[in-house]
Amino acid sequence: MVDAGDLCVEVVYAASADTVFRCTLRLPAGSRVSDAVRASGLAVRYPNADWRAAGNLGVFGVPVAPQHPLHEGDRIEVYRALAQHPMQARRARAERGRR
């Protein structure tokens, strides 16, 4: 039975370029982003996903804190650390192009 105060949200995490974790949840009203991530089982399936670190969570592409309140239909995104700083990647591509 679905309570009228429940929220339907989705948690997504791109584990790699071709592997995406996606979990749709129904949580009680007043839940926070951290509640959704915990309930999704992400930490069990991907223990290296550091979702507690600053800047690693977002809702529809907007960075949020773990304490951010959820709204109906929110998509919680858990971000991976960059493999390389974007400016370093750009310099490396430019250097390869000069050869």
Contacts in CASP RR format, 6 or more apart in sequence:
PFRMAT RR
TARGET T0000
AUTHOR 0000-0000-0000
METHOD contacts of the structure
MODEL  1
MVDAGDLCVEVVYAASADTVFRCTLRLPAGSRVSDAVRASGLAVRYPNAD
WRAAGNLGVFGVPVAPQHPLHEGDRIEVYRALAQHPMQARRARAERGRR
2 26 0 8 1.000
3 28 0 8 1.000
5 28 0 8 1.000
5 29 0 8 1.000
6 26 0 8 1.000
6 27 0 8 1.000
6 28 0 8 1.000
6 29 0 8 1.000
7 26 0 8 1.000
7 27 0 8 1.000
7 28 0 8 1.000
7 29 0 8 1.000
7 30 0 8 1.000
7 31 0 8 1.000
7 70 0 8 1.000
7 71 0 8 1.000
7 72 0 8 1.000
7 73 0 8 1.000
7 74 0 8 1.000
8 24 0 8 1.000
8 25 0 8 1.000
8 26 0 8 1.000
8 72 0 8 1.000
8 73 0 8 1.000
9 24 0 8 1.000
9 25 0 8 1.000
9 27 0 8 1.000
9 31 0 8 1.000
9 36 0 8 1.000
9 70 0 8 1.000
9 72 0 8 1.000
9 73 0 8 1.000
9 74 0 8 1.000
9 75 0 8 1.000
9 76 0 8 1.000
10 22 0 8 1.000
10 23 0 8 1.000
10 24 0 8 1.000
10 25 0 8 1.000
10 73 0 8 1.000
10 74 0 8 1.000
10 75 0 8 1.000
10 76 0 8 1.000
11 21 0 8 1.000
11 22 0 8 1.000
11 23 0 8 1.000
11 25 0 8 1.000
11 36 0 8 1.000
11 37 0 8 1.000
11 40 0 8 1.000
11 42 0 8 1.000
11 76 0 8 1.000
11 78 0 8 1.000
12 20 0 8 1.000
12 21 0 8 1.000
12 22 0 8 1.000
12 23 0 8 1.000
12 75 0 8 1.000
12 76 0 8 1.000
12 77 0 8 1.000
12 78 0 8 1.000
13 20 0 8 1.000
13 21 0 8 1.000
13 42 0 8 1.000
13 46 0 8 1.000
13 49 0 8 1.000
13 51 0 8 1.000
13 77 0 8 1.000
13 78 0 8 1.000
13 80 0 8 1.000
14 20 0 8 1.000
14 21 0 8 1.000
14 80 0 8 1.000
15 21 0 8 1.000
15 46 0 8 1.000
15 49 0 8 1.000
15 80 0 8 1.000
21 40 0 8 1.000
21 42 0 8 1.000
21 45 0 8 1.000
21 46 0 8 1.000
23 40 0 8 1.000
23 41 0 8 1.000
23 42 0 8 1.000
25 36 0 8 1.000
25 39 0 8 1.000
25 40 0 8 1.000
27 35 0 8 1.000
27 36 0 8 1.000
27 39 0 8 1.000
27 70 0 8 1.000
30 69 0 8 1.000
30 70 0 8 1.000
31 69 0 8 1.000
31 70 0 8 1.000
32 66 0 8 1.000
32 67 0 8 1.000
32 68 0 8 1.000
32 69 0 8 1.000
32 70 0 8 1.000
33 57 0 8 1.000
33 58 0 8 1.000
33 59 0 8 1.000
33 64 0 8 1.000
33 65 0 8 1.000
33 66 0 8 1.000
33 67 0 8 1.000
33 68 0 8 1.000
33 70 0 8 1.000
33 76 0 8 1.000
34 52 0 8 1.000
34 66 0 8 1.000
34 67 0 8 1.000
35 70 0 8 1.000
36 70 0 8 1.000
36 74 0 8 1.000
36 76 0 8 1.000
37 43 0 8 1.000
37 51 0 8 1.000
37 57 0 8 1.000
37 66 0 8 1.000
37 76 0 8 1.000
37 78 0 8 1.000
42 49 0 8 1.000
42 51 0 8 1.000
42 78 0 8 1.000
43 49 0 8 1.000
43 51 0 8 1.000
49 78 0 8 1.000
49 80 0 8 1.000
50 56 0 8 1.000
50 81 0 8 1.000
51 57 0 8 1.000
51 66 0 8 1.000
51 78 0 8 1.000
52 66 0 8 1.000
55 63 0 8 1.000
55 79 0 8 1.000
56 78 0 8 1.000
56 79 0 8 1.000
56 81 0 8 1.000
57 63 0 8 1.000
57 64 0 8 1.000
57 65 0 8 1.000
57 66 0 8 1.000
57 68 0 8 1.000
57 76 0 8 1.000
57 77 0 8 1.000
57 78 0 8 1.000
57 79 0 8 1.000
58 64 0 8 1.000
58 76 0 8 1.000
58 77 0 8 1.000
58 78 0 8 1.000
58 79 0 8 1.000
59 68 0 8 1.000
59 70 0 8 1.000
59 74 0 8 1.000
59 75 0 8 1.000
59 76 0 8 1.000
59 77 0 8 1.000
60 74 0 8 1.000
60 75 0 8 1.000
60 77 0 8 1.000
61 77 0 8 1.000
70 76 0 8 1.000
84 92 0 8 1.000
END
